[in-house]
Amino acid sequence: MTDIYTRRESQARSYCRAFPVTFTKAVNATMTDDQGRDYTDFLAGCSSLNYGHNDPDMKAALIAHLDADGVTHGLDMHTSAKEAFLDTFERLILAPRGMDHKVMFTGPTGTNAVEAAMKLARKTTGRDTIVAFTNGFHGMTMGALAATGNAGKRAGAGTSLTGVVRMPYEGALPGVDSLAMIRAMLENPSSGIDAPAAFLIEPVQGEGGLNAASKEFLQGIEALAREHGALVIMDDIQAGIGRTGPFFSFEEMGVTPDLIPLAKSLSGMGLPMAALLIRPDLDIWKPAEHNGTFRGNNHAFVTARVALEKFWADDSFQKQVEEKAAFLTQRLKRIAKLVPGASLKGRGMMQGVDLGSGDLAASVCATCFENGLIIETSGAHDEAVKVLAPLTIPQAQFAAGLDILENAVSAQTSTQKIAAE
């Protein structure tokens, strides 16, 4: 049944290797394979499906748009779907938060938004260096990849990656005050670090091990940026759109980013859509100076508008997410106690357990899949089991999925203990 994939699909395929079945249907937090077996989805398209699979209101709006011969592909032309999205985004997201950022539609993926942010930071400051952070992940195209820390991902470039200097994320070096170290390096004229164009940081590192920056750290980075004439690029591609509770993961941190790359759940329904939010005075692009053929995905505009209207017209959805996050924290603390040295990582509905071993984490995830739970790993050594359930998952299903995870951790640790004896 899978011969066509082996025969024709590139070796670059990855998730299908961990989940070797053919999926035919998906609703909210449930995926169904071609044998009729249901799986609970704790991956959610790597946070591209925060509102679950096939939300009925988004689906109905998209079908209505299609039935009316609505524009599908519009480059960056004015369309009714784009206008409705921008109006809604301004009214429900930007205005209530006192944000005046311009919205730039880039190519359809997160890496496109990061590339645009890095280019614009260099263009506006006249500087080249971007300060990125250990364990950061920002995309697979060359500029974003240069800012990505993972050696395996970087190796795919096949050439040198330049223009980025790496600094330690909060807690990256045991016993070291990362912020003090960064300050010392920037203030030392012999450190070899050129004046930066921008600091590029994830408030929560999705692929890097669920490291979550504190309010003090993010404020410190912003202060350093202001002192040194640099911009703050806050990559909210995976941590944003409600994943940590608020729409933006940095909302309660007391910071004001200059540039904010968004993607993944921005479209609401998993359709390709990315954007860069730009402080108005920095929007100095010439027409078509940065563009992309698929920056006008009108189907995504339709579903994104519905997502905003359905989930962000008031704070009820955020409160529901925060309640689920508190439950998740409670359960993960219990699971962590099963493994000596294990620790809780992340924030909100972007949490997991660092098991201290990539082999153990992989075995846990494989056992989970055998028992009907789709879940993946994160971290430099894939040592953290990461829970990215849809934010809309029913509470009973959420609890049952966490039961599967807890049982898998218990079973694997018991197996390893017996093997060691």
Summary of the structure (lengths in Angstrom):
residues: 421
radius of gyration: 21.4
end to end distance: 41.0
largest distance: 68.1
contacts: 1437
relative contact order: 0.16
helix: 42%
strand: 16%
